[in-house]
Amino acid sequence: MPEYKTILFDLDGTLTDPAKEMTASARYALEQFGVNDPEPEKMKLVTEIPLLHWFEEYFGMTQPQANQAFQHFWYYAGTFGVQKNRPYDGIRELLEELTARGALLCIATARKTANAHQILKATKMDHFFPHVMGSSNNDMRRSKKLVIFDLMCELPEDAGENAVMIGDRVVDITGAQANGMDSIGVTYGQEPAKDVINANPTYLVNNVSEMAAILLNN
């Protein structure tokens, strides 16, 4: 098993459980369009599918409306929701051990970069991650493939030689594959486990302990 020196983590569903944050933020966004009592079954899906699609498919929004709702969502998430985001059990201990071993830890997320910093600061994990890359404000960098690519361009030239991307979504796996990188798919996050499995990650883990065993080469 390789010893990874550069480790890229997705944020939501990988390091932290964002369910409460996402639900509260989604309710706020819907309220701006007069939807005050959304169906519980629809609300459950907010953590499973892309937000823009969720607004359009399940609430009949046009694309411009969905884009507005998207902005409302992230306004609430960045202003109030960060306090509802919590690290999974064992994550902090793993990050401490990886840091002590000299690994370069990075964040590659679909969140806006500024919001990712807010989450890391609120969860007191910001000191673990010298490099944080999210989607850009001008929408030029929204895919995980481009997030990973742009992040790797910021790192030392040899950082990609022993690098791995870890995430709970198919895009984390396919983004790593597109950048010639190993991947670890986690099944405890937001995307259905079967979809993560079908994406063929290099490794598959069901909990933080299994992730630690790979990263610490135990």
Secondary structure, DSSP 8 states (H G I E B T S, - for coil): ----SEEEE-SBTTTEE-HHHHHHHHHHHHHTTT--S--HHHHHGGGTS-HHHHHHHHH---HHHHHHHHHHHHHHHHHTGGGG-EE-TTHHHHHHHHHHTT-EEEEEEEEEHHHHHHHHHHTT-GGG-SEEEEE-TTSSS-SHHHHHHHHHHHS-GGGGTTEEEEESSHHHHHHHHHTT-EEEEESSSSS-HHHHHHT--SEEESSHHHHHHHHTT-
